[in-house]
Amino acid sequence: MTRTVSAVTGAHVPADLPDHIRHYIGGAFVDSIDGDTFDVIDPVSNETYVRAAAGRKADIDAAVAAARTAFTDGPWPRLLPRERSRVLHRIADIVESRDARLAELESFDSGLPITQALGQARRAAENFRFFADLIVAQADDTYKVPDRQINYVNRKPIGVAGLITPWNTPFMLESWKLAPALATGNTVVLKPAEFTPLSASLWAGIFEEAGLPEGVFNLVNGLGEDAGDALVKHPDVPLISFTGESRTGQLIFANAAPYLKGLSMELGGKSPAIVFADADLDAAIDATIFGVFSLNGERCTAGSRILVERPIYDEFVERYAAQAKRVVVGYPHEAGTEVGALVHPEHYDKVMSYVEIGRTEGRLVAGGGRPAGFETGNFVAPTVFADVPADARIFQEEIFGPVVAITPFDTDAEALELANGVKYGLAAYVWTNDLKRAHNFSQAVEAGMVWLNSNNVRDLRTPFGGVKASGLGHEGGYRSIDFYTDQQAVHITLGKVHNPTFGKQEHPEPSLDDPDPR
């Protein structure tokens, strides 16, 4: 094929890009059965740099069949946890050894600043290392009734896990699902986001080198309405883990319902950062700047609504706007870049439409358009609106870009009402030095995760997930083990069998040993 090489000044094109991105099914790279492909563009030039195989139902069927065979006939589900752990550790080692290359490709494909992409690549390795350790250390519940009975929980892999991942930090988020799914003995079919298939294509080689058996990992590229829909509806895929938009999550929920599939869905967010007057203002400003502008604002947990107590509101807005104007927008591959290019022109147009809406709903105090010096590409200046009312669209709706709304409040009750007054409930950030207020407010806010006097730093042992329109279920730590395994209760009689006796007497006496009537 003919690749368009960007002529955009300042753009960086990595060496040795693939000529074609293919599916990976049953241990082999393959084209789509119907031969169809789709364009993949880089977000700096918005030019096509590669074409990817466009998967549909037939390709998903082939991938699921390969994964199912590997599950029923292959060694992976039957290996000891320590044996699977060794493979996962080798995967982590390989990812760590290639972190610079992974970051370069991820930055090029997604527009993420290279330093942030490097951190995500290293986090991907850590995800595999964490679950490699967890499955060896895992202990299951046992319940004893002395001289009568012992009951224990036996965990078993479920089967073929369908994994559907988003385009923001794609490689890391793929690892977030792949690691626990594989650690627990399942086989997988991964459907990565169509905007960013480049880094996903590297998993096959990494897994082969690490010794993952053939058919355990399968990858099908394609559009959500084609490949994703077929994966969700496939009768031999008993569970789906999805990260993406709430609207897409609703469709997946409906399409999976007839099959009674297990679902874990981490969806959209419009997370509040609540700054009380007694907070450490320097720390709060730094954290809330980072919380919405890192990863180009394309993060589900972005603190994109900042609620500020009235006594410090004017000072906060002035300082926040001034600092936002100093955030460095640059080409993704440059080390000093803090905000790069949004992933795709479709998403750029969406974010810019919200910027225009914001001009009618709040007071623009920073940004508001394309930054100077970037005539092409999906660049948006960090944008700050103040005095935003609670019914404004930029307050209520997820923008998923470097745009923030700041709103004042007068009382704790008003702050809580504002924080909870959206359909989402993924994360919340609370800034106060009042310990009693911090705990009471965090427990009352409708969010799956709360950070007190902290930016978004998550221990991998803790659950990740949201409430309301932000998701269904939790993953992370033992919650991931729970999701990717069936928990079978096994009951063993140790002493005399205590059975109620039917059919041997006219009027049997009630027995205290009657089984559970449920």
N, C-alpha and C positions, 0 to 999 in steps of 0.2 A: 504494500500500500504506500501511498505518498503521505508523509507526515508534514504538517505545516509547522515550521520552526518559527517561533515567535521573533518578530523584529521590534518588539516593544522595548524602548530604552529602559535599562535597569532590570529587565526580566531575566530570570535564570532558568535554564532548561537542563535538568540532570542528564548526565551521560548514561548511555546504555538503557534507554527507555525501551519497553517492549514494543514490537510492531503490532501486536494484537493481544488482547486479554481474553483468555478462554475460560471455560468452566473446568472444574476438576472433579471427576466422577470415577469412583472405583479405582483410584490410584493412577489415573491418566488425565492429561489435559485434553479436552475435546471442545469442538465447536458446537454451536446449537444444532439440534437435529434438523431444523428448517434452514440453517445457514444464516439466520438474521443477526444483525449487529446494531449497535447504537453508538453515537458519538460520545466521546469523553473529552471535556475541555479543561484547560487550566484557567484559574480565576484571575490571573494577572492580564493575560492577553485575550481571554475568552475565545481562543482558537482551539480547534480540535487537534489533539496531540496523539490520540490513539482511538481505535474502535474496539468495543468489547462485545463479546457474544451475548445476545439477547435471549435469555432463557424463557421458556414457556412451560406449559403443563407437561409436555413430553419429556423435557429436560429434567424437571422436578421429579417426574415418575422414575426416570433412570437413576437419579441421585438417591432417592428414597429407597429404591430397590437395592442399590449397592450398600447403603447404610444398614438396611434391614438384614441383608445377608451377613454383613460383618458382625451384626449384633447377635444373630441367632446361631451362626456357624463359626465365627471367628474367635480369637483368643481374648480380645480386649475386655469384655465384661467379666471374664472368668479369672483374670489375673489377680494376684494378691494386691492389696492397696500399696504395699511397698514397691511392687513391680511397676505399677502405673505411676507412682510417685517419681521413680527414677526417670521415666520418660518425660514427665512434666518438668523436672529439673533440667534435663537436657534441652528442652524447648526454651526454658528461661535463659540458659547459658547462651544459646544461639542468638536469641533476640538481643541480649545484652551486648554480645560481640558485634552486632550489626546495627547498633542503635543510631549511629550517625547516618548510615545509608537509609534506614527506615525513616528517620526524621526528615531527611532531604526529600524523599519521595512523598511523604505525607504532607509536608509543607507545600511542595509544588502542586499536588493534587487538590488540596483542600483550602490553601491560602493561609493556613495557620503560621504564625511567626515561628521561625526555625527553632528558637530556644524553647518555646512552649511545646513544639512537636517533639523535640528531643526528650523533654520531661515525660510526655505521654508514652513514647516508646519504652522508656525505662519503667514506667508504671505497668506497661503490658507485661514485661518480664516479671515484675514483682507479683502480678496477679497469678501467673502460673506457679511461681515459687510458693506463694501463700497457700494455694489449694493443694499443691504437692505435699506440703507439710501437714495440712489440716486432715487429709484423708488418712494419714498414718496415725495421727494423734487422736482421731475421732473415737469417742466412746458413746455407745448407745445405752438406752435406759434398760434397767433390769428391776423387776419388782418381785419380792419374795413374801410368801406366806409360810412361816416356819412349819415344817413337817407336812405341809399340805400341797403347795403349788409354787412354781417359779414361772414368771412371765418375762419375756424379753422381746426387744424390738430388733427385727432383722431388716436391714436396709438393702434394697435391690435396685440396680439401675432400671430405668423404665423402658428404654428402647431408643427410637430415633428422635433426637431433639431438633426441632426446627428453630433456628436462630435468625432473627431479622434485625439488622443493625443500622444505625443512622450514619449520616455523613459528617457530623462534628466529631472530631477526634476518633476517626473510624477504627484505626488499628487497636487502640487501647480498649475501646468499647467492645470490639470483637473478642479481645482476650478476656474481658470481664465475663462473657458468656461461655466461650470455648473452654476456659480453664476448669470451671466447676462441672460442666457437662461431661467433659472427658475424664476428669478426676474420678467421678462417681461411676464410670464404666459405661456410659451411654455412647452411642455413635451420633454423628451430627450431620445436618445439612445447613450450611450457612448461606443466607441471601444478603449480601452487603448492599449498601445504598448505591443506587445507580450513578449518583454524582461523583462518588469517590471509590472506584473499584481497584485502584492501583495497589495500595498496600495490602488489601485482602488477598490479592493474587500471590503474595509472597508466603502465605501460610503453608501452602502445599509443600514447597521445598523445605521449609523449616521442619515441618512434621515428618517428612520423609527422612531427613537427616537425623532427626531425633529417634527414629525407630517406631513411629506410630504405625500400627498395622494397616494394610491396604483396606480401603472402604470405610474406615472409622471416621475420616474427615472427608466431606464432600462440599463443593462450592458451586453455586449456580448464580451467575450474574443476571441482571434483568430488572425490569420495572416492577414496582410494587403490585400494580393491577394485573400483572401477568405471572411472574415467577413467585412473588410474595403471596398472592391470592391462591395459587395452586398449592403452595406449601402449607398454608393454613388449612385448606380444605382436604388435604390428603388423609385418607383414613388410616394409613400406617404411621402417622406422626402423632404420637399421643400428647406431646406438650410443645408449646410455643413460647419462646421468650422474645419479647419485642421491645425495642426502645424507639420512640418517635413521637409524632404528633398525636394529640388526643383524638382528633377526628379519625385518623387512621386506626387508632386503638379501638374506637367504637365499631368500625367495620370488622376488625379482626375478632372482636368479642362476638359479634353477631354471626360471623361465618364459622367460628369454631364451636359455637353452641350446639349445633346438631350432633357433633361428634363427642361432646362432653370432654374436650381436651383440657389439660392443665394449662393455665395461662399465668404468665408473669409479664406485666406491662408497665414500663416506666415511661410516662407520657410527658405532656407539656408542663410548664410552670410559669408563674408570674410572682416570683418570690419577693416578700417584703424584707427590707432591712430597717429596723426600728431603732432610731438613735434618740436616746433620752438626754435631757440637759446635763445630767451628771456623768455622761460618758467621757472617756478619753477621746477628745475630739480629733487629735492627730491620728490616732490609731483607727478610729471609725472612718475618717475620710480616706485614708490609705486603703483600708480593707474594702470599702464600698466602691472605690474607683476600680480596684482590681476585680471585685466581684461581678462587675457588669461589663468591663472592657477587655478582660483577659479572654483568650480563645475567640477573639473578635466579637464577643458578646453572644456567640453561638453556643451557649451552654444552657442546659435545662435548669440548672440551679442558680442562674444569674439573679442577683439581687436587684432586679430592674425597677422596683418601686421602693424609694427611700422615704420613710416617714420620719419627720424630724420634729422634736418638741419645740414649741413656739419660742421660748426664750433664747434658743441658739439658732433658730431657723435662718435668719438673715446672714449671720456669720457663716453658717454651714454652706448655704447656697453660694455665697461669694467665693469662699475658699474652694469648694468643690468644682465650680465652673472654671476657676483659674487653673486648677490642677488638671482638669479634663482637657483644657486647651493645650497643655504641655505633653499630653500622652503622644508618643511618637507613632505616627502612621508611616508605614514603609513597606518596601517589597518583602515578601515573606521570608526570603532566604537571607536577609541581612540581620546580623546579630543584634543590632540596636533596635529593631522593630518591636513595638509593643502591640500594635493593631495592624494586621495584614489585610488581605483581600477576602471579602465574603465569598462563599463557596461557588456560587453560580449566578449568572445574570438574572435568572428567575427570582432567586432569593434576594438579590440586590434590589430588584424592582419592588419587591414586597416591603423590604425595610425602608426604602426611600418613600414609599407611599405612606407609611406610618409617620415618617418625619414631616411630610406635608400635612397630615392630619393633626400632628402635634402642634403645628403653628397656629391652629385655630382653637386648641384646647388648653394650652399652657403658655408660659413665657420662656422663649428660647434664650438660654444664657450661654450656650456653648455649642459649637458645631452647626449642624443643620444642613449638610450637603456633602458634595465631593470635596476632599481636601485639595488644596492648591498643589500643582505639580503632578497630579495623577489624572491625566485626561482620558485614559482608558483603564479597563479593569474594574473590579467590583469593590472599590474603596469608598468607605463612608467615614467621615470625621466623627470622633466621639461626640455624641449629641446629648445635651442636657436640657430638659424642660423643668421649670419650676412652677409652683402655684397650680399644680395639676389637680382638678377635682376628681372625686372618687368615681364619678360616672363617665369620665373620659375614656375613650377607646384606648389611648396609650397607657392608661392606668389598668384597664380591665383585660386587655388582649395581649397574648404573647407575641412579641416582635422578633425575638431571637437575633438580635443584632446589637451594635454598640449605641443603644439609645436608652436613656434612663428618665424616669419621672420622679420628681421630688414634691412631696405634699406635707404641709404642716399639720400638727395636732396639738391639742391643749391638755388632754387628760389621758390617763392610762386606758380608760374605757374607750375613748375615741380612737386611740391608737390600735386597740384590739379590734374594734369594729372595722377600721380601715384595713388592717392586716388580713382579716378574714373575709373581707367583702368582695372576693373574686371567686370564680369557679374552681380555681386551681388550689393545690395544697401540697406542694413538693417540699420546699425548704423555707426557712425563715432565719433571719440574723438579728440578734438583739444586742444592743450596746447600752450598758448601764453598769454603774458600780454599786447599785443597790442589790444585794444578794437576794433578799426576799422578793423584790420585784422581778428579778431575773428568772427565778424558778417559777413563780406564779404565772408570769406572762408566757414563758416558754411552754408551760403545760396547757395553757388556754388557747394558744395559737393553733390554727388548723393547718398543720404541716407535718409531713412524715419525718422531717429532720430539722433540728434547730441547732444553730451555732450561737453560743453566748460569748460575746467579746472575742470573736474569732472569724476569720474568713473560712472558706470552704476547704477544710482539712479533715479527711475522713479516715478513720482507722478501718482497715479492711475486715476486721472482725465484726463491725457493726452493721445493722440492716440498712439497706438503701431502698427507698420507695416513697410514694406519696399517697395522699388521700384525695378525695373528691375527684376532679377530672385529671389529676396528676398521676393516676396509676392504679394498678391492681396487684396486690401482693408485694413481697419484698425479696430481694436477693442480697448477697453479701454475707460472708462468714457462714455460720451454720444454716442460715435461711436459704442459701444457695444449695447446700447439701439436702435440705428438706425438699426443695423444689424439684431437684433432679433425681430424686429417689422415691421409690415406693416404700412405705414403712409398714412392714408386716409384723403383726403381734403374734407371738408364739407362746402357747400356754402348755405347761407340762405338769402333770400330777406327780407328786413325790411320795405321797402316802397312800392310805386306803382310799379307794375311789368312792366319793360321796355322791351317789346318784339318787335322785328321787325314783322310787319304784312304782311303775305303772303296771296294772294288769294282774297283780298278785293278791289284792285284797279288795273287799267291797267298798270300803270307805277309807281311802288313804288319808293319813294324817298330814297336815301341812308340814313342809320341811324347811328348815332354815337354810338348807343347802340348795334350794331351788336356783336354777341358773338365772342369769341376768334376763329379765323379761323382755328386754329390747330385741 
